């Protein structure tokens, strides 16, 4: 809801608002190699955790010139990433 509201507020000034929701990512605070990770993996399309580098690459793409014409919903780890844009 915050992203949609922000888009409505700043979109008329030709500002794009992107919302990245990466799901389960393998980090020091959320490791993929522990027992409590099994239920999180089970609800992903690929039954695995994402990697920080993958998310960083997606954010760099969306923020770059090629990302401005992209479909407003990107998917990583089987979860949609809404990217709200109003021009």
C-alpha positions as CSV (number, residue, x, y, z in Angstrom):
1,X,0.0,0.0,0.0
2,X,2.8,2.4,0.8
3,X,4.3,2.0,-2.7
4,X,1.0,2.6,-4.4
5,X,0.4,5.7,-2.3
6,X,3.8,7.0,-3.0
7,X,3.4,6.4,-6.7
8,X,0.1,8.3,-6.7
9,X,1.8,11.2,-4.9
10,X,5.0,11.5,-7.0
11,X,4.0,9.8,-10.3
12,X,2.6,12.9,-11.8
13,X,6.1,14.4,-11.6
14,X,7.4,11.6,-13.8
15,X,9.0,9.8,-10.8
16,X,9.0,6.0,-10.9
17,X,8.5,4.1,-7.7
18,X,9.8,0.6,-7.4
19,X,9.0,-1.9,-4.7
20,X,11.3,-5.0,-4.4
21,X,10.0,-7.9,-2.2
22,X,12.7,-10.5,-2.5
23,X,11.3,-13.3,-0.3
24,X,13.7,-15.6,1.5
25,X,17.3,-14.6,0.9
26,X,20.4,-16.5,2.2
27,X,22.1,-14.1,4.6
28,X,24.0,-14.3,7.9
29,X,20.8,-13.4,9.7
30,X,18.6,-15.7,7.6
31,X,20.8,-18.7,6.6
32,X,19.5,-21.3,4.1
33,X,21.4,-24.1,5.7
34,X,19.5,-24.4,9.0
35,X,16.4,-26.5,10.0
36,X,14.1,-23.5,10.4
37,X,14.7,-22.6,6.7
38,X,12.9,-25.7,5.4
39,X,9.4,-24.2,5.7
40,X,10.5,-21.0,4.0
41,X,12.0,-23.0,1.1
42,X,8.9,-25.0,0.8
43,X,6.8,-22.0,-0.2
44,X,9.1,-20.8,-3.0
45,X,8.7,-21.9,-6.6
46,X,12.2,-23.3,-6.8
47,X,12.4,-24.7,-3.2
48,X,15.5,-22.7,-2.4
49,X,16.6,-19.4,-1.0
50,X,17.6,-16.5,-3.2
51,X,21.0,-14.9,-3.2
52,X,22.0,-11.4,-2.4
53,X,23.8,-11.0,-5.7
54,X,20.6,-11.9,-7.6
55,X,18.6,-9.3,-5.9
56,X,21.3,-6.7,-6.3
57,X,21.4,-7.4,-10.0
58,X,17.6,-7.1,-10.3
59,X,17.6,-3.8,-8.5
60,X,20.4,-2.5,-10.7
61,X,18.5,-3.5,-13.8
62,X,15.2,-1.9,-12.6
63,X,17.0,1.3,-11.7
64,X,18.9,1.4,-15.0
65,X,17.7,2.6,-18.4
66,X,16.5,-0.8,-19.6
67,X,14.3,-1.2,-16.6
68,X,12.1,1.8,-17.3
69,X,10.2,0.0,-20.1
70,X,10.0,-3.4,-18.4
71,X,6.7,-5.2,-17.4
72,X,5.5,-3.7,-14.1
73,X,5.8,-7.2,-12.4
74,X,9.1,-8.9,-12.2
75,X,9.4,-12.3,-10.6
76,X,12.3,-13.8,-8.6
77,X,11.9,-16.9,-6.5
78,X,8.4,-17.3,-7.9
79,X,7.1,-14.2,-6.0
80,X,5.8,-11.2,-7.9
81,X,7.6,-7.9,-7.4
82,X,5.2,-5.0,-8.0
83,X,6.8,-2.0,-9.6
84,X,4.2,0.7,-9.7
85,X,4.6,3.4,-12.3
86,X,2.4,6.3,-13.3
87,X,3.5,8.7,-16.1
